[in-house]
Amino acid sequence: MAPPKTPSDPRALKRKVSSQILELPGVSGIGVPKGRLTVYLDVDSEDVRDRVREVLKAVSPEADVVFMVTGKFSKQDPE
């Protein structure tokens, strides 16, 4: 069986996996600052990191991900 096609562009990878990753409890957001796939976490949790890696492994086994603990994101009211 051939390996799954994987996006080499981090932005394409983000588009492909963001809905799955954002559903995971403990994930605040996902982005591509400086061209690197970055997952923002509510709290530092190895369990959440492992779940994110599982999603990425299924789509792009060689994907590199950076984790940042930022707390929960919330919508800000415009001033």
C-alpha positions in Angstrom: 0.0 0.0 0.0 1.4 3.4 -1.0 1.8 6.0 1.8 -0.9 8.7 1.9 -0.3 11.8 0.0 0.8 14.5 2.3 0.9 18.3 1.9 4.5 19.5 1.9 3.3 23.1 2.5 2.6 23.7 6.2 -0.4 26.0 5.2 -1.9 23.1 3.2 -1.3 20.7 6.0 -3.0 23.2 8.4 -6.1 23.4 6.1 -6.2 19.6 6.0 -6.0 18.9 9.7 -7.2 22.0 11.5 -10.8 20.8 12.0 -9.7 17.5 13.6 -7.1 19.2 15.8 -9.4 22.0 16.9 -11.9 19.4 18.1 -9.3 18.0 20.6 -9.9 19.1 24.2 -7.0 21.3 25.3 -6.3 22.8 21.9 -6.8 26.6 21.7 -5.8 27.1 18.1 -3.6 26.2 15.1 -1.5 28.4 12.9 1.6 28.6 10.7 3.8 31.4 12.1 7.1 31.7 10.3 6.1 28.8 8.1 5.9 26.2 10.9 2.8 24.3 11.9 2.0 25.5 15.4 -0.6 24.1 17.8 -1.6 26.4 20.7 -2.6 24.6 23.9 -4.8 25.6 26.8 -2.4 24.0 29.3 0.9 22.0 28.9 -0.3 18.4 28.5 1.7 15.5 27.1 -1.7 13.7 26.4 -2.9 16.5 24.2 0.4 16.7 22.4 0.2 12.9 21.7 -3.3 13.2 20.4 -2.2 16.0 18.0 0.7 13.9 16.8 -1.6 11.0 16.2 -3.8 13.2 13.9 -0.7 14.4 12.1 0.8 11.0 11.8 -2.4 9.7 10.0 -2.2 12.6 7.4 1.5 13.4 7.2 3.8 11.1 9.1 6.9 13.3 8.6 5.1 16.5 9.7 6.9 18.7 12.1 4.8 20.5 14.7 5.6 23.1 17.3 3.5 23.4 20.5 2.9 26.7 22.4 1.1 26.9 25.7 -1.0 30.1 25.4 -4.1 29.4 27.5 -7.6 29.5 26.1 -8.2 31.9 23.3 -11.3 34.0 23.5 -13.0 36.4 21.2 -12.2 40.1 21.9 -14.8 42.8 21.6 -13.8 45.5 19.1 -13.1 48.8 20.7 
